[in-house]
Amino acid sequence: MKWRTLFCGLVGGATLTLATTQVLSQQAEGQEMPEEARAMVEMWTKLATPGPEHARLKELAGDWKQRQEWMMEPGGPPTTSESEGESEMILGGRFLLQRAKGAPMPMFGDQPFEGIGLMGFDNYSKKYMSVWADNYGTLMMYMEGQGDASGKEITFDGDFNDPMTKSKKKMRWVYRTVSKDKYEFEMFEPGPDGKMWRSFHMVCDRD
């Protein structure tokens, strides 16, 4: 998360709290709410209200059996693994908290997999946001995305520091709803020719 986003969020929350306190105090004293304060409260209330995009995230909530395929290079043989996921809507239905645990993946020795993520939709920027971290690294990935017209796909784009190339590397995630009890997750990255290719595919069935 960028410092400016965090700063604006803290300032916005503090401003709303102050404005609300002033409004309640004035109302208690029988004073009429100033138009500026009324507009501020109305704006923040609207921005803080979950909408259809949050309902879309709720479709990913639940317990899931997950089957994955990894590929180290385009056209290479896939490596398979399995994991279990559980997701829940938190903070009044505004964010999706994700957790996943699985058996060790061959390329990471005998260490079992464990990851945690947070997804949301910002009513102001009109963008989905996702943060992910797991025990196979020390980085936190931040992605921003958009939903398609069908309401079945959310595509996230971002980048991270690739220690192999010592440079920024693009990454794309796609969540695709198949049914109320099944969804897919795909991960794409640039290949040697610069074109994005699918390096990871996961099928999730509701447990």
RODO-2510 file (C-alpha; in nm, 4 decimals, decimal comma):
residues 207
     n   res          X          Y          Z
     1     m     0,0000     0,0000     0,0000
     2     k     0,1400     0,3410    -0,0917
     3     w     0,2014     0,5831     0,1943
     4     r    -0,0240     0,8445     0,0320
     5     t    -0,3172     0,6025     0,0218
     6     l    -0,2671     0,5141     0,3879
     7     f    -0,2243     0,8802     0,4855
     8     c    -0,5393     0,9855     0,2985
     9     g    -0,7322     0,7005     0,4583
    10     l    -0,6219     0,8013     0,8081
    11     v    -0,6880     1,1691     0,7455
    12     g    -1,0240     1,0917     0,5872
    13     g    -1,1267     0,8736     0,8794
    14     a    -1,0164     1,1353     1,1311
    15     t    -1,1933     1,4106     0,9382
    16     l    -1,5159     1,2119     0,9239
    17     t    -1,4952     1,1361     1,2963
    18     l    -1,4383     1,5028     1,3780
    19     a    -1,7183     1,6172     1,1497
    20     t    -1,9570     1,3597     1,2957
    21     t    -1,8659     1,4625     1,6498
    22     q    -1,9289     1,8273     1,5674
    23     v    -2,2611     1,7462     1,4022
    24     l    -2,3802     1,5380     1,6990
    25     s    -2,2731     1,8123     1,9384
    26     q    -2,4582     2,0768     1,7391
    27     q    -2,7684     1,8604     1,7121
    28     a    -2,7624     1,8010     2,0874
    29     e    -2,7563     2,1770     2,1361
    30     g    -3,0431     2,2209     1,8911
    31     q    -2,8281     2,3848     1,6259
    32     e    -2,8787     2,3251     1,2562
    33     m    -2,6112     2,1198     1,0809
    34     p    -2,3827     2,3377     0,8614
    35     e    -2,4195     2,2622     0,4913
    36     e    -2,0480     2,1842     0,4567
    37     a    -2,0586     1,9336     0,7412
    38     r    -2,3761     1,7785     0,6038
    39     a    -2,2148     1,7357     0,2606
    40     m    -1,9018     1,5808     0,4139
    41     v    -2,0980     1,3288     0,6187
    42     e    -2,3142     1,2376     0,3206
    43     m    -2,0076     1,1921     0,0976
    44     w    -1,8222     0,9677     0,3412
    45     t    -2,1360     0,7705     0,4208
    46     k    -2,1862     0,7025     0,0510
    47     l    -1,8220     0,6038    -0,0028
    48     a    -1,8308     0,3736     0,3007
    49     t    -2,1444     0,1869     0,1931
    50     p    -2,0866    -0,1603     0,0400
    51     g    -2,2237    -0,1938    -0,3135
    52     p    -2,2629    -0,4545    -0,5890
    53     e    -1,8866    -0,4949    -0,6224
    54     h    -1,8672    -0,5994    -0,2575
    55     a    -2,1499    -0,8441    -0,3197
    56     r    -1,9333    -0,9818    -0,6010
    57     l    -1,6487    -1,0393    -0,3558
    58     k    -1,8886    -1,2161    -0,1201
    59     e    -1,9303    -1,4871    -0,3856
    60     l    -1,5716    -1,5899    -0,3085
    61     a    -1,6424    -1,6330     0,0630
    62     g    -1,6576    -1,9825     0,2091
    63     d    -1,4462    -2,2967     0,2466
    64     w    -1,2717    -2,4268    -0,0654
    65     k    -1,0825    -2,7292    -0,1929
    66     q    -0,8104    -2,5989    -0,4218
    67     r    -0,6179    -2,7769    -0,6992
    68     q    -0,3204    -2,5984    -0,8546
    69     e    -0,0943    -2,6333    -1,1568
    70     w     0,2409    -2,4495    -1,1762
    71     m     0,4669    -2,4116    -1,4770
    72     m     0,8220    -2,2798    -1,4627
    73     e     0,8327    -2,1810    -1,8311
    74     p     0,5898    -2,1480    -2,1237
    75     g     0,4992    -2,4926    -2,2516
    76     g     0,6815    -2,6638    -1,9666
    77     p     0,5461    -2,9602    -1,7685
    78     p     0,3035    -2,8608    -1,4911
    79     t     0,3632    -2,9296    -1,1233
    80     t     0,0459    -3,0012    -0,9288
    81     s    -0,0459    -2,9365    -0,5664
    82     e    -0,3507    -2,9118    -0,3425
    83     s    -0,4544    -2,6755    -0,0672
    84     e    -0,7507    -2,5671     0,1409
    85     g    -0,8855    -2,2141     0,1464
    86     e    -1,1255    -2,0256     0,3679
    87     s    -1,2523    -1,6753     0,3023
    88     e    -1,4904    -1,4454     0,4871
    89     m    -1,6294    -1,0963     0,4498
    90     i    -1,5126    -0,8675     0,7306
    91     l    -1,5597    -0,5085     0,8493
    92     g    -1,9280    -0,4983     0,7702
    93     g    -1,9057    -0,6717     0,4333
    94     r    -1,6440    -0,4326     0,2945
    95     f    -1,3420    -0,6643     0,2580
    96     l    -1,2752    -1,0295     0,1803
    97     l    -1,0195    -1,1942     0,4097
    98     q    -0,8535    -1,4973     0,2479
    99     r    -0,6510    -1,7762     0,4071
   100     a    -0,4939    -2,0787     0,2382
   101     k    -0,2956    -2,3792     0,3627
   102     g    -0,1501    -2,6662     0,1654
   103     a     0,1075    -2,9411     0,1382
   104     p     0,4678    -2,8467     0,0550
   105     m     0,5208    -2,7551    -0,3095
   106     p     0,8116    -2,9437    -0,4717
   107     m     1,0053    -2,6317    -0,5654
   108     f     0,9996    -2,5119    -0,2015
   109     g     1,1271    -2,8187    -0,0194
   110     d     0,9306    -2,9657     0,2711
   111     q     0,7766    -2,6430     0,4014
   112     p     0,3940    -2,6515     0,4006
   113     f     0,2293    -2,3622     0,2195
   114     e     0,0426    -2,0894     0,4068
   115     g    -0,0888    -1,7599     0,2699
   116     i    -0,3190    -1,4744     0,3591
   117     g    -0,4843    -1,2065     0,1480
   118     l    -0,7232    -0,9128     0,1640
   119     m    -0,9461    -0,7984    -0,1212
   120     g    -1,1734    -0,4981    -0,1467
   121     f    -1,3352    -0,2463    -0,3779
   122     d    -1,2733     0,1261    -0,3390
   123     n    -1,5947     0,3166    -0,4114
   124     y    -1,3956     0,6335    -0,4807
   125     s    -1,1381     0,5048    -0,7325
   126     k    -1,3799     0,2420    -0,8696
   127     k    -1,1060    -0,0207    -0,8468
   128     y    -1,0709    -0,3586    -0,6838
   129     m    -0,7642    -0,3952    -0,4613
   130     s    -0,5792    -0,7012    -0,3391
   131     v    -0,2900    -0,7584    -0,0994
   132     w    -0,1281    -1,1020    -0,0678
   133     a     0,1517    -1,2499     0,1460
   134     d     0,2646    -1,6073     0,2094
   135     n     0,5414    -1,8036     0,3779
   136     y     0,7272    -1,8653     0,0499
   137     g     0,8583    -1,5099     0,0482
   138     t     0,8902    -1,1896     0,2473
   139     l     0,7211    -0,9586    -0,0020
   140     m     0,3625    -0,8346     0,0018
   141     m     0,1997    -0,8107    -0,3393
   142     y    -0,0386    -0,5228    -0,4052
   143     m    -0,2643    -0,5364    -0,7111
   144     e    -0,5425    -0,3198    -0,8536
   145     g    -0,8140    -0,4477    -1,0830
   146     q    -1,1393    -0,4086    -1,2707
   147     g    -1,4415    -0,6320    -1,3134
   148     d    -1,5754    -0,7223    -1,6564
   149     a    -1,9231    -0,6445    -1,7872
   150     s    -2,0505    -0,9959    -1,7164
   151     g    -1,9680    -0,9711    -1,3467
   152     k    -1,7914    -1,3083    -1,3653
   153     e    -1,4280    -1,1941    -1,3892
   154     i    -1,2020    -0,9615    -1,1937
   155     t    -0,8603    -0,8892    -1,3472
   156     f    -0,5818    -0,7510    -1,1288
   157     d    -0,2543    -0,6009    -1,2514
   158     g     0,0592    -0,5106    -1,0584
   159     d     0,4306    -0,5685    -1,0344
   160     f     0,6925    -0,6887    -0,7877
   161     n     1,0685    -0,6962    -0,7468
   162     d     1,1975    -1,0117    -0,9161
   163     p     1,5163    -1,1273    -0,7365
   164     m     1,6143    -1,3422    -1,0361
   165     t     1,6324    -1,0503    -1,2796
   166     k     1,6798    -0,7782    -1,0147
   167     s     1,4094    -0,5702    -1,1831
   168     k     1,0374    -0,4998    -1,1697
   169     k     0,8234    -0,7803    -1,3081
   170     k     0,4620    -0,7483    -1,4179
   171     m     0,1991    -0,9805    -1,2814
   172     r    -0,1665    -1,0365    -1,3670
   173     w    -0,4298    -1,2235    -1,1669
   174     v    -0,7709    -1,3296    -1,2941
   175     y    -1,0578    -1,4508    -1,0732
   176     r    -1,3312    -1,6189    -1,2779
   177     t    -1,6617    -1,7410    -1,1333
   178     v    -1,7787    -2,0677    -1,2899
   179     s    -2,0780    -2,1243    -1,0605
   180     k    -2,1827    -2,0441    -0,7043
   181     d    -1,9747    -2,3411    -0,5897
   182     k    -1,6730    -2,3087    -0,8166
   183     y    -1,4242    -2,0462    -0,9310
   184     e    -1,0871    -2,0345    -1,1020
   185     f    -0,7783    -1,8285    -1,0362
   186     e    -0,5091    -1,7685    -1,2999
   187     m    -0,1726    -1,5975    -1,2743
   188     f     0,0098    -1,4533    -1,5768
   189     e     0,3613    -1,3155    -1,6181
   190     p     0,5805    -1,2020    -1,9098
   191     g     0,7588    -1,4738    -2,1072
   192     p     1,0955    -1,4506    -2,2867
   193     d     0,9177    -1,2834    -2,5801
   194     g     0,7530    -1,0270    -2,3523
   195     k     0,4051    -1,1729    -2,3962
   196     m     0,1987    -1,2650    -2,0901
   197     w     0,1603    -1,6394    -2,0333
   198     r    -0,0258    -1,8403    -1,7705
   199     s     0,2192    -1,9721    -1,5140
   200     f    -0,0370    -2,0775    -1,2521
   201     h    -0,3921    -2,2140    -1,2609
   202     m    -0,6092    -2,3003    -0,9615
   203     v    -0,9562    -2,4555    -0,9540
   204     c    -1,1552    -2,3992    -0,6335
   205     d    -1,4581    -2,6121    -0,5401
   206     r    -1,6726    -2,5221    -0,2424
   207     d    -1,6075    -2,7636     0,0425
***
